[in-house]
Amino acid sequence: MSESAKPAATAPEVTVPGGGAIQARPILWLITLVAVGLSLFQLYSAGIQPLGLFYQRSIHLMLIMLLAFLIFPVFGPHRKRGMLGWALDCLFLAGALLTGGYLVFYLDEIFRRAGFWSQTDIVVGCIAVVTVLEASRRAVGLGMTIIGAVAILYAFAGPRGELPWLGQFLPGILEHRGYNIDRVVGQLYLGQEGIFGLPLGVAATYIFIFVLFGAFLEITGAGKFFIDLAYAATGRQRGGPAKAAVIASAGMGSISGSAIANVVTTGAFTIPLMKRLGYQPKQAGGIEAAASTGGQIMPPLMGAGAFLIAEYTGVSYLEVVKVSVLPAIMYFATVYLFVHIIALKQGMQGMARSELPQVREVMKEGWHFLLPLGVLVWLLVMHMSPMRVGFYAVVTMLAVAALRYAIWFLFVAPRQGEKVTLARVGAVVWAGWVKLVQGLELGARNAVAVSMACAVAGIIVGIVGLTGLGLKFSAMMLAFSGGNIVLALLLVLLASLVLPVTASYIVLIVLVGPALTAEFGIPLLIAHLVVFWYSQDSNVTPPIALAGFAGAAIAGSRPMETGFQAWKFAKGLYLIPLFMVFNPEIIVGGPWAVVAWNGLIAILALGAFAAALEGYLFTRMSWLPRLAIAGAIVAVFWPNFLVEAAGVAVMLLAIGANWLASRREGALSSRSR
């Protein structure tokens, strides 16, 4: 074991969400206590003693909201709370305790009163709804909170509602009878279709345990392992650091659960090296943002999407993972090709061998990170519950880390002549405990935003079910699109920019899913995948482009310019879902020859698209072949074999002509020398 691989006496610094807030030391200790308690509760309920639906979800939400109010002060993360701030925060902390505690202690009585709620039930339910919306405002953002509040007002609007006058302003298609406060609160707090509905249920079980697994991988150095492995594989190629960013982001993003966290984790290493190699700062930030966003569609975690899709469609989690692999590879291949074309266009070279890690050394130092991933995949193939799989993956991660330290002390250190003292062992054991606590805390912190988004999404879904808004929205979508499936998908894409990623998928699939499947005939699983892919677009599309702005902060570039670069590199988010819609065999299966043909032409179309957009492949490309490629891409998406074949022929001719032009330029250059 090399010096860098020896057990450290102190734990490294760990960046955690909300770390920019001005916090007093007692508050930091309290945050750690609540976060560790939440993670231990989740591990206990995942692998030791499963809990009932309402017990699991109410305790999870209570602890998540406590964390949200402790981490994010009421007046913003960079301002001291003050007396007023503390008073408000204490009120909301009490509301969080009441929200979860009331259900835990009085659940049997509430079930016996089902439909005939007491006044106390309604009052506590009102407090719960307000508390959830405020926690969402702090952890997710104001936009999500406003949409949740508007949904509640919509339920009150109508002749029989609490706000009958508001119904006068609703268009005819959106009119409904209106509901009183007892009916709305019963739906949102005391039933299974509101706050404690399916979205929060998935967050409180599957999502959290895998987010915790990703946190332990991060805390133990898996991020550096994936990055070093990517550099060892691609560093000497043209644009090597950018290609390493794509591969490393695919590896880390598939388990991190957050595109922004992925940008910050891998971008800190990859963006400076991309800039040093010759990429413009905006390009470096955009490449990292596009690659990190791709991590959200890469199995196994898919930014929590795989679990949600499995629950909503009734398809097994393993099946969702299997059908998502090929589209994800196609997406990363597109980003990779963009990177390669830019490197060729700007005359870049790779890094020197002396600057790169060796594959053998990287594997020697970090092979143990692959064991938990192997256990995870093996247990999934054995059809074990995803929640239990996540539990065993976390346990395996901890066991492998402890075993690695024990082997070093018992065998490696004596062989190297190093003296193992009791003080040294004690220091390493203490460092291990510190890392354990950091991993438990980081996992809980990372889950706050997604759990709160799911809770508010539950409010929206509950109102949609209560008022019948889903069918009305589907009818509106059908009317606006005029029955044109491409226009309908464009409307879904535009709507996805309003909400955070996970919430966007949940809300849109409830609103437009019925129209996509019933009216346009898109298979159920493909409809869910399309909406989920489009929901990722807000990470890279200005003016939101949160992942792009995170990349800009590291690259030192202008946020909007970086966002547009990320938007360009992530164009696979638009094209691949379209291809899935018009060629469903590539997802739902079919004759192997058809699947192979569709896969090949899809990759060819994506590559030709990247070349046409950049105006370069083997050499510069004039406007005529670029226009021809654009038309050929449309033909390839057409669900007709002859049209597809014509499109493929045009693309091959344009690419072949570009290759011949590069050969002629090379010959002329050699003659002139």
C-alpha positions as CSV (number, residue, x, y, z in Angstrom):
1,M,0.0,0.0,0.0
2,S,1.4,3.3,-1.0
3,E,1.7,6.3,1.3
4,S,-1.4,7.9,-0.2
5,A,-3.4,4.8,0.4
6,K,-2.5,4.4,4.1
7,P,-5.3,4.9,6.6
8,A,-5.3,8.6,7.4
9,A,-5.3,9.8,11.0
10,T,-7.8,12.5,10.2
11,A,-10.8,12.6,8.0
12,P,-10.9,14.9,5.0
13,E,-13.0,18.0,4.7
14,V,-16.4,17.2,3.3
15,T,-18.6,19.8,1.5
16,V,-22.2,19.3,2.3
17,P,-25.4,21.0,1.1
18,G,-26.3,24.0,3.1
19,G,-22.7,24.4,4.2
20,G,-22.7,28.0,3.2
21,A,-25.2,29.0,5.9
22,I,-24.0,31.0,8.9
23,Q,-24.5,28.4,11.7
24,A,-23.5,28.5,15.4
25,R,-21.6,25.5,16.6
26,P,-24.6,24.2,18.7
27,I,-26.7,24.3,15.6
28,L,-24.1,22.4,13.6
29,W,-24.0,19.7,16.3
30,L,-27.9,19.5,16.3
31,I,-27.9,19.2,12.5
32,T,-25.4,16.3,12.8
33,L,-27.5,14.6,15.5
34,V,-30.7,14.8,13.5
35,A,-29.0,13.8,10.2
36,V,-27.3,10.8,11.8
37,G,-30.5,9.8,13.5
38,L,-32.4,10.0,10.2
39,S,-29.8,7.9,8.4
40,L,-29.7,5.3,11.2
41,F,-33.5,5.2,11.2
42,Q,-33.5,4.6,7.4
43,L,-30.9,1.8,7.7
44,Y,-32.9,0.2,10.5
45,S,-36.2,0.2,8.6
46,A,-34.5,-0.9,5.3
47,G,-32.6,-3.9,6.6
48,I,-33.7,-4.8,10.1
49,Q,-37.3,-4.0,10.9
50,P,-39.5,-2.7,8.0
51,L,-42.2,-0.3,9.2
52,G,-45.8,0.3,8.2
53,L,-46.5,2.8,5.4
54,F,-47.5,5.8,7.5
55,Y,-45.0,5.2,10.2
56,Q,-42.1,5.1,7.7
57,R,-43.2,8.1,5.8
58,S,-44.3,10.3,8.7
59,I,-41.1,9.8,10.7
60,H,-39.0,10.3,7.5
61,L,-40.7,13.6,6.7
62,M,-40.5,14.8,10.3
63,L,-36.8,14.4,10.4
64,I,-36.3,15.7,6.9
65,M,-38.2,18.9,7.8
66,L,-36.3,19.3,11.0
67,L,-33.1,19.2,8.9
68,A,-34.5,21.7,6.4
69,F,-35.4,24.3,9.1
70,L,-32.0,23.8,10.9
71,I,-29.9,24.0,7.7
72,F,-31.7,26.8,5.9
73,P,-32.6,29.8,8.1
74,V,-35.9,31.6,7.4
75,F,-34.3,34.8,5.9
76,G,-31.7,33.0,3.8
77,P,-28.6,30.9,4.3
78,H,-26.2,33.9,4.5
79,R,-28.0,35.9,7.1
80,K,-28.0,35.4,10.9
81,R,-31.3,34.3,12.3
82,G,-31.8,37.0,14.9
83,M,-34.6,37.0,17.5
84,L,-37.4,37.1,14.9
85,G,-35.7,34.4,12.8
86,W,-35.3,32.1,15.7
87,A,-38.9,32.6,16.8
88,L,-40.2,31.7,13.3
89,D,-37.8,28.8,13.0
90,C,-38.9,27.4,16.4
91,L,-42.5,27.6,15.3
92,F,-41.7,25.6,12.1
93,L,-39.6,23.1,14.0
94,A,-42.5,22.5,16.3
95,G,-44.7,22.2,13.2
96,A,-42.4,19.5,11.8
97,L,-42.5,17.6,15.1
98,L,-46.3,17.8,15.2
99,T,-46.6,16.8,11.5
100,G,-44.9,13.5,12.0
101,G,-45.6,12.9,15.7
102,Y,-49.4,13.2,15.5
103,L,-49.7,10.4,12.9
104,V,-47.2,8.2,14.8
105,F,-49.1,8.5,18.1
106,Y,-52.7,8.6,16.9
107,L,-52.6,6.5,13.7
108,D,-55.0,3.8,14.9
109,E,-57.5,6.4,16.0
110,I,-57.2,8.3,12.8
111,F,-57.9,5.1,10.8
112,R,-61.0,4.4,12.9
113,R,-62.3,8.0,12.1
114,A,-61.6,7.6,8.4
115,G,-63.7,10.1,6.5
116,F,-65.1,11.6,9.7
117,W,-62.2,13.8,10.8
118,S,-62.1,15.5,14.2
119,Q,-61.4,19.3,14.5
120,T,-57.9,18.4,15.9
121,D,-57.2,16.3,12.8
122,I,-58.0,19.2,10.5
123,V,-56.0,21.8,12.5
124,V,-52.9,19.5,12.6
125,G,-53.4,18.9,8.9
126,C,-53.4,22.6,8.1
127,I,-50.2,23.1,10.2
128,A,-48.6,20.2,8.3
129,V,-49.5,21.6,4.9
130,V,-48.1,25.1,5.8
131,T,-44.9,23.5,7.3
132,V,-44.3,21.3,4.3
133,L,-44.6,24.3,1.9
134,E,-42.2,26.4,4.0
135,A,-39.7,23.6,4.2
136,S,-39.9,23.2,0.5
137,R,-39.4,27.0,0.0
138,R,-36.1,26.7,1.9
139,A,-34.8,23.4,0.6
140,V,-36.1,23.4,-3.0
141,G,-37.0,26.9,-3.9
142,L,-39.8,29.4,-4.1
143,G,-41.1,28.1,-7.5
144,M,-42.1,24.7,-6.1
145,T,-43.8,26.2,-3.1
146,I,-45.9,28.6,-5.3
147,I,-47.1,25.8,-7.5
148,G,-48.1,23.8,-4.4
149,A,-50.0,26.8,-3.0
150,V,-51.7,27.5,-6.3
151,A,-52.8,23.9,-6.5
152,I,-54.5,24.2,-3.0
153,L,-56.2,27.5,-4.0
154,Y,-57.4,25.7,-7.2
155,A,-59.1,23.0,-5.0
156,F,-60.8,25.7,-3.0
157,A,-62.1,27.5,-6.1
158,G,-65.7,26.5,-7.1
159,P,-69.3,26.9,-6.0
160,R,-68.9,24.5,-3.1
161,G,-65.4,25.4,-2.1
162,E,-63.9,27.7,0.5
163,L,-63.2,30.4,-2.2
164,P,-66.3,30.3,-4.6
165,W,-65.4,33.8,-6.0
166,L,-62.1,32.4,-7.3
167,G,-63.9,29.9,-9.5
168,Q,-65.2,32.8,-11.6
169,F,-61.8,33.4,-13.0
170,L,-61.2,29.8,-14.1
171,P,-61.5,29.0,-17.8
172,G,-64.4,26.7,-18.5
173,I,-62.4,23.5,-19.0
174,L,-60.8,24.0,-15.6
175,E,-64.0,24.5,-13.6
176,H,-64.9,22.1,-10.8
177,R,-67.3,21.9,-7.9
178,G,-64.8,23.2,-5.3
179,Y,-63.9,21.6,-1.9
180,N,-64.0,22.8,1.7
181,I,-61.0,22.8,4.0
182,D,-62.0,19.5,5.7
183,R,-62.0,17.6,2.3
184,V,-58.8,19.2,1.1
185,V,-56.9,18.6,4.3
186,G,-58.2,15.0,4.5
187,Q,-56.9,14.4,1.0
188,L,-53.5,16.0,1.6
189,Y,-52.6,15.0,5.2
190,L,-54.8,12.1,6.3
191,G,-55.0,10.0,3.1
192,Q,-52.6,8.1,1.0
193,E,-52.7,10.4,-2.1
194,G,-51.3,13.6,-0.7
195,I,-48.2,14.5,1.2
196,F,-47.7,10.9,2.3
197,G,-48.4,9.5,-1.2
198,L,-46.4,7.5,-3.6
199,P,-43.7,10.2,-4.3
200,L,-42.7,10.6,-0.6
201,G,-43.0,6.8,-0.1
202,V,-40.4,6.2,-2.8
203,A,-38.2,9.0,-1.3
204,A,-38.5,7.5,2.2
205,T,-37.5,4.0,1.1
206,Y,-35.6,3.4,-2.1
207,I,-34.2,6.9,-2.8
208,F,-32.8,7.6,0.6
209,I,-31.0,4.4,1.0
210,F,-29.3,4.8,-2.4
211,V,-28.4,8.4,-1.7
212,L,-26.8,7.2,1.6
213,F,-24.9,4.6,-0.4
214,G,-23.6,7.4,-2.8
215,A,-22.7,9.5,0.2
216,F,-20.5,6.7,1.7
217,L,-18.9,6.2,-1.7
218,E,-18.1,9.9,-1.9
219,I,-16.8,10.1,1.7
220,T,-14.5,7.2,1.3
221,G,-12.9,8.5,-1.9
222,A,-14.8,6.8,-4.7
223,G,-15.2,10.0,-6.6
224,K,-11.4,10.3,-6.9
225,F,-11.2,6.7,-7.9
226,F,-13.6,7.1,-10.8
227,I,-12.0,10.3,-12.0
228,D,-8.5,8.7,-11.9
229,L,-9.7,5.7,-13.7
230,A,-11.3,7.9,-16.4
231,Y,-8.1,9.9,-16.8
232,A,-6.0,6.7,-17.0
233,A,-8.2,5.5,-19.8
234,T,-8.6,8.6,-21.9
235,G,-6.0,11.2,-20.8
236,R,-3.6,10.7,-23.7
237,Q,-6.4,11.1,-26.3
238,R,-7.2,14.4,-27.9
239,G,-9.2,16.4,-25.4
240,G,-8.5,13.8,-22.8
241,P,-9.6,15.7,-19.7
242,A,-13.0,16.5,-21.3
243,K,-13.5,12.8,-22.2
244,A,-12.5,11.8,-18.7
245,A,-15.1,14.3,-17.4
246,V,-17.7,12.5,-19.5
247,I,-16.7,9.1,-18.2
248,A,-16.2,10.1,-14.6
249,S,-19.5,11.9,-14.5
250,A,-21.3,8.8,-15.9
251,G,-19.8,6.8,-13.1
252,M,-20.4,9.2,-10.2
253,G,-23.6,10.6,-11.6
254,S,-25.2,7.1,-11.8
255,I,-25.0,6.8,-8.0
256,S,-24.9,10.5,-6.7
257,G,-28.5,11.3,-7.4
258,S,-27.9,15.0,-8.1
259,A,-26.5,16.7,-11.3
260,I,-25.4,19.7,-9.4
261,A,-23.6,17.6,-6.7
262,N,-22.0,15.7,-9.6
263,V,-20.7,19.0,-11.2
264,V,-19.2,20.1,-7.9
265,T,-17.6,16.8,-7.2
266,T,-16.1,15.9,-10.5
267,G,-15.9,19.4,-12.0
268,A,-13.4,20.5,-9.3
269,F,-10.9,18.1,-10.9
270,T,-11.9,18.1,-14.6
271,I,-12.8,21.7,-15.4
272,P,-9.3,23.2,-14.5
273,L,-7.6,20.5,-16.6
274,M,-10.0,21.1,-19.5
275,K,-9.1,24.8,-19.4
276,R,-5.4,24.0,-19.3
277,L,-5.7,21.8,-22.3
278,G,-7.3,24.6,-24.4
279,Y,-11.1,24.4,-23.9
280,Q,-12.7,27.8,-23.3
281,P,-14.0,28.2,-19.8
282,K,-17.6,28.3,-21.0
283,Q,-17.0,25.1,-22.9
284,A,-15.3,23.3,-19.9
285,G,-18.2,24.3,-17.6
286,G,-20.8,23.3,-20.3
287,I,-19.2,19.9,-20.9
288,E,-19.1,19.1,-17.2
289,A,-22.8,20.2,-16.8
290,A,-24.0,18.1,-19.7
291,A,-22.1,15.1,-18.6
292,S,-23.2,15.4,-15.0
293,T,-26.8,15.8,-16.1
294,G,-26.4,12.5,-18.0
295,G,-25.7,10.8,-14.7
296,Q,-29.3,11.3,-13.8
297,I,-30.4,9.0,-16.7
298,M,-27.6,6.4,-16.1
299,P,-28.6,3.3,-14.1
300,P,-28.6,2.2,-11.4
301,L,-29.9,5.2,-9.4
302,M,-31.0,7.5,-12.3
303,G,-31.4,10.4,-9.8
304,A,-34.2,8.5,-8.1
305,G,-36.0,8.2,-11.4
306,A,-35.7,4.4,-11.7
307,F,-37.6,3.8,-8.5
308,L,-40.4,6.3,-9.3
309,I,-40.8,4.9,-12.8
310,A,-41.0,1.3,-11.4
311,E,-43.6,2.4,-8.9
312,Y,-45.8,4.3,-11.3
313,T,-45.7,1.7,-14.2
314,G,-45.7,-1.5,-12.1
315,V,-42.6,-2.6,-14.0
316,S,-39.9,-4.2,-11.9
317,Y,-37.0,-1.9,-10.9
318,L,-34.5,-4.3,-12.7
319,E,-36.5,-4.0,-15.9
320,V,-36.4,-0.2,-15.8
321,V,-32.6,-0.3,-15.3
322,K,-32.1,-2.7,-18.2
323,V,-34.1,-0.7,-20.7
324,S,-32.4,2.5,-19.6
325,V,-28.8,1.4,-20.2
326,L,-28.8,1.7,-24.0
327,P,-30.4,5.2,-24.2
328,A,-28.0,6.4,-21.5
329,I,-25.0,5.1,-23.4
330,M,-26.3,6.8,-26.5
331,Y,-26.5,10.1,-24.6
332,F,-22.9,9.9,-23.3
333,A,-21.7,8.8,-26.7
334,T,-23.1,12.1,-28.1
335,V,-21.5,14.2,-25.4
336,Y,-18.2,12.3,-25.9
337,L,-18.3,12.9,-29.7
338,F,-19.0,16.7,-29.1
339,V,-15.9,16.8,-27.0
340,H,-13.8,14.9,-29.6
341,I,-15.0,17.2,-32.4
342,I,-14.1,20.3,-30.5
343,A,-10.7,18.9,-29.7
344,L,-10.1,18.2,-33.4
345,K,-11.5,21.6,-34.4
346,Q,-9.2,23.5,-32.0
347,G,-6.1,21.3,-32.6
348,M,-5.8,20.0,-29.1
349,Q,-3.6,17.2,-28.0
350,G,-3.8,14.8,-25.0
351,M,-1.9,15.0,-21.7
352,A,1.6,13.6,-21.2
353,R,1.9,10.1,-19.9
354,S,3.8,11.4,-16.9
355,E,0.8,13.6,-15.9
356,L,-1.6,10.7,-15.8
357,P,-2.3,8.0,-13.3
358,Q,-1.7,4.4,-14.3
359,V,-4.6,2.0,-14.5
360,R,-2.8,-0.6,-12.5
361,E,-2.0,1.8,-9.7
362,V,-5.6,3.2,-9.7
363,M,-7.1,-0.3,-9.5
364,K,-4.6,-1.2,-6.8
365,E,-5.6,1.7,-4.6
366,G,-9.3,1.7,-5.2
367,W,-10.4,-1.8,-6.4
368,H,-12.5,-2.2,-3.2
369,F,-14.9,0.5,-4.4
370,L,-16.1,-2.0,-7.1
371,L,-17.1,-4.6,-4.6
372,P,-20.2,-2.8,-3.2
373,L,-21.3,-2.0,-6.7
374,G,-20.9,-5.6,-7.6
375,V,-22.9,-6.7,-4.6
376,L,-25.6,-4.1,-5.6
377,V,-25.9,-5.4,-9.2
378,W,-25.8,-9.1,-8.1
379,L,-28.6,-8.6,-5.5
380,L,-30.7,-6.7,-8.0
381,V,-30.4,-9.5,-10.5
382,M,-31.5,-11.9,-7.7
383,H,-34.7,-9.8,-7.6
384,M,-34.2,-8.7,-4.0
385,S,-36.2,-5.6,-2.9
386,P,-34.3,-2.4,-3.9
387,M,-34.6,-1.1,-0.4
388,R,-32.9,-4.2,1.0
389,V,-30.4,-4.1,-1.8
390,G,-29.4,-0.6,-0.8
391,F,-29.1,-1.6,2.8
392,Y,-26.7,-4.5,2.0
393,A,-24.7,-2.2,-0.4
394,V,-24.1,0.3,2.4
395,V,-23.2,-2.5,4.8
396,T,-20.8,-4.0,2.2
397,M,-19.2,-0.6,1.7
398,L,-18.5,-0.2,5.4
399,A,-17.3,-3.8,5.8
400,V,-14.9,-3.4,2.9
401,A,-13.5,-0.2,4.2
402,A,-13.0,-1.7,7.7
403,L,-11.4,-4.9,6.2
404,R,-9.0,-2.8,4.1
405,Y,-7.7,-1.0,7.2
406,A,-7.4,-4.2,9.2
407,I,-5.4,-5.9,6.4
408,W,-3.1,-3.0,6.2
409,F,-2.4,-3.1,10.0
410,L,-2.1,-6.8,10.2
411,F,-0.1,-7.7,7.1
412,V,1.1,-4.7,5.0
413,A,2.5,-2.5,7.8
414,P,4.6,-5.2,9.4
415,R,6.0,-6.3,6.0
416,Q,7.0,-2.7,5.2
417,G,8.7,-2.4,8.6
418,E,6.3,0.2,10.0
419,K,5.6,0.1,13.7
420,V,2.0,-0.3,14.6
421,T,1.4,1.4,17.9
422,L,-1.8,1.6,20.0
423,A,-1.9,5.3,19.5
424,R,-1.7,4.9,15.7
425,V,-4.5,2.3,15.8
426,G,-6.6,4.6,18.0
427,A,-6.1,7.5,15.7
428,V,-7.2,5.5,12.7
429,V,-10.2,4.1,14.5
430,W,-11.2,7.6,15.6
431,A,-10.8,8.8,12.0
432,G,-13.0,5.9,10.8
433,W,-15.8,6.9,13.3
434,V,-15.5,10.5,12.1
435,K,-15.9,9.3,8.5
436,L,-18.9,7.1,9.4
437,V,-20.6,10.1,11.0
438,Q,-19.8,12.3,8.0
439,G,-21.2,9.7,5.7
440,L,-24.4,9.4,7.7
441,E,-24.8,13.2,7.8
442,L,-24.0,13.7,4.2
443,G,-26.5,11.1,3.1
444,A,-29.2,12.8,5.1
445,R,-28.3,16.3,3.9
446,N,-28.3,15.2,0.3
447,A,-31.8,13.7,0.7
448,V,-33.4,16.9,2.0
449,A,-34.1,18.6,-1.3
450,V,-35.5,15.5,-3.1
451,S,-37.7,14.4,-0.2
452,M,-39.2,17.9,0.2
453,A,-39.8,18.1,-3.6
454,C,-41.6,14.7,-3.4
455,A,-43.7,15.9,-0.4
456,V,-44.9,19.0,-2.3
457,A,-45.3,16.9,-5.5
458,G,-47.6,14.8,-3.4
459,I,-49.7,17.9,-2.6
460,I,-50.0,18.6,-6.3
461,V,-50.8,15.0,-7.2
462,G,-53.4,14.9,-4.4
463,I,-55.1,18.0,-5.8
464,V,-55.0,16.6,-9.3
465,G,-56.7,13.4,-8.1
466,L,-59.3,15.3,-6.1
467,T,-60.3,17.8,-8.8
468,G,-59.8,15.6,-11.9
469,L,-57.3,18.1,-13.3
470,G,-55.2,15.3,-14.9
471,L,-57.9,14.5,-17.5
472,K,-58.6,18.1,-18.1
473,F,-55.0,18.9,-18.6
474,S,-54.6,16.0,-21.0
475,A,-57.6,17.3,-23.0
476,M,-56.0,20.8,-23.1
477,M,-52.7,19.3,-24.3
478,L,-54.5,17.4,-27.0
479,A,-56.3,20.6,-28.1
480,F,-53.2,22.7,-28.2
481,S,-51.1,20.1,-30.1
482,G,-53.9,19.5,-32.6
483,G,-53.1,15.7,-32.4
484,N,-49.5,16.3,-33.5
485,I,-47.3,14.1,-31.3
486,V,-44.1,16.2,-31.9
487,L,-45.9,19.3,-30.8
488,A,-47.3,17.5,-27.8
489,L,-43.8,16.4,-26.8
490,L,-42.6,20.0,-27.3
491,L,-45.3,21.2,-24.8
492,V,-44.1,18.6,-22.3
493,L,-40.5,19.8,-22.8
494,L,-41.5,23.4,-22.2
495,A,-43.6,22.5,-19.1
496,S,-40.6,20.6,-17.6
497,L,-38.6,23.8,-17.3
498,V,-40.8,25.1,-14.5
499,L,-40.2,22.6,-11.8
500,P,-37.2,20.9,-10.1
501,V,-36.2,17.6,-11.8
502,T,-37.8,15.0,-9.6
503,A,-41.0,17.0,-9.0
504,S,-41.2,17.8,-12.7
505,Y,-41.3,14.1,-13.6
506,I,-43.9,13.3,-10.9
507,V,-46.3,16.2,-11.8
508,L,-46.0,16.0,-15.5
509,I,-46.5,12.2,-15.7
510,V,-49.7,12.6,-13.7
511,L,-50.9,15.5,-15.9
512,V,-49.9,14.5,-19.4
513,G,-49.2,10.8,-19.0
514,P,-52.8,9.7,-19.7
515,A,-52.8,11.8,-23.0
516,L,-49.4,10.4,-24.1
517,T,-50.5,6.8,-23.6
518,A,-54.3,6.9,-24.4
519,E,-54.4,9.6,-27.1
520,F,-51.0,9.3,-28.8
521,G,-50.5,5.5,-28.3
522,I,-47.1,5.8,-26.7
523,P,-46.3,2.6,-24.7
524,L,-46.6,3.2,-20.9
525,L,-42.9,2.6,-20.1
526,I,-41.7,4.8,-23.0
527,A,-44.1,7.6,-22.0
528,H,-42.6,7.6,-18.5
529,L,-39.0,7.5,-19.8
530,V,-39.7,10.4,-22.2
531,V,-41.2,12.6,-19.5
532,F,-38.3,11.7,-17.1
533,W,-35.7,12.5,-19.7
534,Y,-37.3,15.8,-20.5
535,S,-37.5,16.7,-16.8
536,Q,-33.7,16.7,-16.7
537,D,-33.6,19.6,-19.2
538,S,-33.9,22.3,-16.6
539,N,-30.4,21.4,-15.4
540,V,-28.9,22.6,-18.7
541,T,-31.4,25.0,-20.3
542,P,-31.2,28.8,-19.6
543,P,-32.5,30.7,-17.9
544,I,-32.6,28.0,-15.2
545,A,-29.6,25.7,-16.0
546,L,-28.6,25.0,-12.4
547,A,-26.0,22.5,-13.4
548,G,-24.6,24.9,-16.0
549,F,-24.4,27.7,-13.5
550,A,-22.5,25.4,-11.1
551,G,-20.1,24.6,-13.9
552,A,-19.7,28.3,-14.6
553,A,-18.8,29.0,-11.0
554,I,-15.9,26.5,-11.1
555,A,-14.8,27.5,-14.6
556,G,-14.9,31.2,-13.9
557,S,-17.1,31.8,-17.0
558,R,-20.3,33.7,-17.5
559,P,-23.3,31.7,-16.3
560,M,-25.6,32.3,-19.3
561,E,-22.8,31.5,-21.8
562,T,-22.0,28.3,-19.9
563,G,-25.6,27.4,-19.8
564,F,-26.0,27.7,-23.5
565,Q,-22.9,25.5,-24.0
566,A,-24.4,22.9,-21.7
567,W,-27.7,23.1,-23.6
568,K,-25.8,22.4,-26.8
569,F,-23.8,19.5,-25.5
570,A,-26.9,17.9,-23.9
571,K,-29.0,17.8,-27.1
572,G,-29.3,14.0,-26.7
573,L,-31.9,14.8,-24.0
574,Y,-34.2,16.0,-26.9
575,L,-33.4,13.6,-29.7
576,I,-33.1,10.2,-27.9
577,P,-36.6,10.4,-26.3
578,L,-38.0,11.3,-29.8
579,F,-36.2,8.2,-31.2
580,M,-37.7,6.1,-28.4
581,V,-41.2,7.3,-29.3
582,F,-40.9,6.7,-33.0
583,N,-38.9,3.5,-32.7
584,P,-40.3,1.8,-29.5
585,E,-38.7,-1.6,-30.4
586,I,-35.4,-0.2,-29.0
587,I,-37.0,-0.1,-25.5
588,V,-39.8,-2.5,-25.3
589,G,-38.1,-5.1,-27.5
590,G,-38.7,-6.8,-30.8
591,P,-36.8,-8.9,-33.4
592,W,-33.1,-8.7,-32.7
593,A,-32.4,-7.4,-36.3
594,V,-34.9,-4.5,-35.8
595,V,-33.4,-3.6,-32.4
596,A,-29.8,-3.8,-33.8
597,W,-30.8,-1.6,-36.9
598,N,-32.5,1.0,-34.7
599,G,-29.6,1.1,-32.3
600,L,-27.1,1.6,-35.1
601,I,-29.0,4.3,-37.0
602,A,-29.7,6.1,-33.7
603,I,-26.0,6.3,-32.9
604,L,-25.2,7.3,-36.5
605,A,-27.8,10.1,-36.3
606,L,-26.6,11.4,-33.0
607,G,-23.0,11.5,-34.3
608,A,-24.0,13.2,-37.5
609,F,-26.1,15.7,-35.6
610,A,-23.0,16.6,-33.4
611,A,-20.9,17.1,-36.5
612,A,-23.5,19.2,-38.3
613,L,-24.0,21.4,-35.2
614,E,-20.3,22.0,-34.8
615,G,-19.6,22.2,-38.5
616,Y,-16.7,19.9,-38.2
617,L,-15.9,16.2,-38.3
618,F,-12.7,15.1,-40.1
619,T,-12.4,18.6,-41.4
620,R,-14.6,21.7,-41.7
621,M,-18.1,21.1,-43.1
622,S,-19.8,23.5,-45.4
623,W,-23.4,24.5,-45.0
624,L,-24.8,22.2,-47.7
625,P,-23.9,18.9,-46.1
626,R,-24.9,20.3,-42.7
627,L,-28.4,21.0,-44.1
628,A,-28.5,17.6,-45.8
629,I,-27.6,15.9,-42.4
630,A,-30.4,17.9,-40.7
631,G,-32.9,16.5,-43.2
632,A,-31.5,13.0,-43.0
633,I,-31.9,13.0,-39.2
634,V,-35.6,13.8,-39.6
635,A,-35.8,10.9,-42.0
636,V,-34.1,8.5,-39.6
637,F,-36.7,9.3,-37.0
638,W,-39.5,8.6,-39.4
639,P,-41.1,5.2,-38.6
640,N,-40.7,3.8,-42.1
641,F,-37.9,1.6,-43.2
642,L,-37.4,3.0,-46.7
643,V,-37.3,6.6,-45.3
644,E,-34.9,5.6,-42.6
645,A,-32.6,3.9,-45.1
646,A,-32.6,7.0,-47.3
647,G,-31.7,9.1,-44.3
648,V,-28.9,6.8,-43.4
649,A,-27.6,6.9,-47.0
650,V,-27.5,10.7,-47.0
651,M,-25.7,10.8,-43.7
652,L,-23.1,8.3,-44.8
653,L,-22.5,10.2,-48.0
654,A,-22.0,13.5,-46.1
655,I,-19.7,11.9,-43.6
656,G,-17.8,10.1,-46.4
657,A,-17.4,13.3,-48.4
658,N,-16.1,15.1,-45.3
659,W,-13.5,12.3,-44.8
660,L,-12.4,12.5,-48.4
661,A,-12.0,16.3,-48.1
662,S,-9.8,15.8,-45.1
663,R,-7.6,13.4,-47.0
664,R,-7.2,15.8,-49.9
665,E,-6.3,18.6,-47.4
666,G,-3.8,16.3,-45.8
667,A,-2.3,15.5,-49.2
668,L,-2.0,19.1,-50.2
669,S,-0.4,20.0,-46.9
670,S,2.2,17.3,-47.3
671,R,3.0,18.4,-50.8
672,S,3.4,22.0,-49.8
673,R,5.9,21.0,-47.1
